Amino acid sequence: MSDPTKDRSVKSTRTTFRIIEALEASDGARLTDLAADLDLAKSTVHQQLSALGEIGYVVQEGTEYQLGLKFLDLKEYVRARKPAYKLAEPLVEELADETGERAQFFAEEHGRAVYVHTKQGEHAVQADRRVGKQRYLHSSAGGKAILAHLPEERIEAVIEQWGLPQETDNTHATRESLFEDLAEIRNRGYSLNKAESISGLWSVGVPVMGPDGLPVGAFSISGPRHRMKADRIHDSMVDLLLGTANELELNIAYS
């Protein structure tokens, strides 16, 4: 038998985070627009916003509500709570500086790839790939590098949870094609994303393995197709990424 009090509490918590995510997605919003977009009563949204404002997580600027700076403290805590996350930051910066492309470090959480660190190199293509943004594992180089080194039952659970959404015509559409790609990744040691998430954008990724034999994250480098040709990937970027991943693995082991 369900507990009505607990059910109401869970529903309220979900509503709170729906509002927070809506404010982030819309870069601020008015009360009326939030209520309409979320299909909630204005009184409910106002009550939630007032409570978030009292504890510093939301601010009102004119007629709009915005997320407050208090979230920055949580962001920095989350990025530093695991040694690997903190140790990866300067390595991402080195990758971006050396290649001139966009470099990033991913971690997996709840079956999604999450950007922990990103850095734009001198020639990097601009893309909506900020810290904290979530990606599907099956359509990103870093995500596939992680996915390839998870136990098979975990891979199946991720597919069951999120499916295989098609971001471009090149995204894996079937379990069979994905598992074939994951086997190739394990054999050669790195992953490729050939416009599987953004048309014209290619990337290469490598896993970072923890002492327990499971991936703690992945590094990847992204750029336009004409700059990410096979010879460049094989001749420089793969070696650079593998060396960087090995350095982080050693730092983790002896930190």
PyMOL commands that set and color helices and strands:
alter all, ss='L'
color gray80, all
select helices_A, chain A and resi 4-26+31-38+42-54+70-80+83-99+137-139+141-147+152-162+175-188+225-227+230-254
alter helices_A, ss='H'
color red, helices_A
select strands_A, chain A and resi 29-30+58-61+64-67+102-109+112-120+134-136+191-194+201-209+215-224
alter strands_A, ss='S'
color yellow, strands_A
deselect
rebuild
show_as cartoon
